[in-house]
C-alpha cells in the first residue's frame, strides 16, 4: 500500500488573496499536482500572518512531503512578508521533536522578461530549506509573471513549460526523491 504524498503550496505574495500572479501560479500548480494522486493544499501566507493564525498552516507544512513557495520578486529579493512567514515557520519547526525532511521548491515570478533575474531569490529559498533541515530541489524562474493570467501565445507557451517543470516535481515527490538542479 502506498501512502499519499502531501504537498503544500505557499502562495506568498503580499497582495490580497486572488490578486497576484503568484496566486495564479499556485493554482496552476495545485491543479497539475492533484492529478498525481497527491494531497495538495494551498496556503496563502498573507492570511495566517495578518490574522495571527500561523499554527494550522505551519502544522500542514511540517507534515508535508514537499513544499512549493510561489512568490513575486520585489526589488530583486523575496517580499518582506514572505521572509517573515518563512522565518516564523523556521522557528516553529525548530521546536518540533520530529518532522519530515521535505523537498522544497520555489516558483519566482518577476515583471522583467528575463527569468534569470530570479536566481538569487530562488537561492534564498534553498537556504531556507537548509535551515529547516529540508532538501532543496530547484526553482522555477518566470519572467513577465504579471502576464500569467493573459491568454496570449507567449503566456500559453510559458504556462506549458511551467507545467512541464511541475511534472518533474510531481515525479520526484512520488518517488520520494529531490534532485537539485
N, C-alpha and C positions, 0 to 999 in steps of 0.2 A: 504494500500500500504506500502510495506516495503522498507526502504531506503537502498541503497547499502552501505556496510561497507567498509571503506578504511583501507588498511593495508600497511604500509611502512616497507620494509625490508632493513636494513642498512648493506651492506657488508663493514665491517670496517677493512680490512687488509691493512697494508701499502704497500703490494706488488702491482705491476701494475695490473690493472683490468684483470681478467680472469686467473691469475696465482696462485691464492691462494685457499686453501681448503675452506676458508670462502666464497669465490665467488661460489664455487660448492654447499656448504650448503645453501647459499642464493637462488641459482637457484632451488634446490630441494624444498625449502620452497615455493617459488613463484609458482612452478608447482602444489604442493599439495594444496595450499590455493586458487588458482584460481578456482579449482574445486568446491568450495563452493559458487560461485557467487560473491565473494568479488572483489573490485577494488584493485589489488595488484601492488605495484610499488617497484622496487629495486633501491636503491641509493647506488652508490659506494662512500664511504666517502672520499676517496683519491682525487677523481676528483674535487669536489667543493672546497676543501681546496687548492689544488695546483693551480687551475685556479681562485681562489678567486670569486667563483660564488655560495656562500652558500645560498643566499636568496631563490632561487627556491626550493632547497632541504629542507630548513627549513620551507617554507610555506607548502610543502607537509606533513612534519612531524606534523606541528601544526594542520592540518586538519584531521589527521589520527585518526581512532578509536583504532588502535593498531600499535605498533612499535616492530619490532624484530631486535635486534642488534646482528649480527653474526661477531665474531672476533676470532683471534688466541690468545692463551696465550703466552705472551712474558715475560720471566723471572718472572713467577708467577703473572703477572698482565696484565692489558689491555695495548696494544701498546700506546705509547705517542700520535700518530696521532689520534687514536680512542678517547682518553681522550680529546684532543683538539677539535675534532668535537663535542663531547657531551657537553663540556663546552661552546663552541660557540653557540650551539643550546640553552642551558640554558639561556644565555644572550639574545638571540633573543626572546625566549618565555617569558622572564620576562617583555619585553616591550609590549606584546600583551594585549589589554584590556580584551579579552576573548579568551579562547582556550578550545578544548575538553579535558576531563580528560581521556586520552588514557590509554589503557592497554599496559604495556611494558613487553617484554620477552627477554631473552638472549640465544644465541647459542654460546657456548665457546668450541673451539677445541684446543687440545694440542697434541704434539708429544708423550707424555708419554702414556703408555697403561692404566693407572688408571684415569678414568674421574673425580674422586672426587678432583683431584688436581685443577680443575677449579672452585671450590666452592667460593673461596674468590673473584675471578674476577666477578662471577655472582652476588655476593652481592654488588659489586661496581655499577653494572647496577641498582640494586634495590635502592641504594642511589641516583643515577641519577634520577630515576623515582620519588622518593620522593621530590627531589629538584625542579623538574618542575611541581609538583602537579599532577603527574600521579599515576597510580596504578601498582605495580609490581606483576606479576603473578608468574613466575618461570623461571629457567634457564635450558636449555638442555645442559648437560655436555658430551662432546665427547672426549674420549681418542683415541690416534692413528689417529688424524684428518688428518694428511698428506696423509693417505692411502685412503681417501674418494673417490678418482677418480678411484681406482682399482676395478676390477670386480672379486673379490675373495670371497669365502664363508663368512669369518668373517666380511668383509666390507658389504656384502649384508645383513647380519643379523643386523649390526649396522644401516644401512640405513633404514631397515624395522622398527626398534624401533624408529628411528628419525621421520619417517612418522607417527607413532602412536602418538607421542608427538605433532606433528603438527596438527593432527586431534583434539586433545584436545584444542589447541589454536583456531582452526577454530570454534569449538563448542562454546567456550567462547566468541569469537568475535561476532558470530551470535546472541548469547543470550544477549550480552551486559554485560557480567559478567567478572570478573577477579579474579580467586580464587588462592590465594597464595599457593604454595606447597613447 
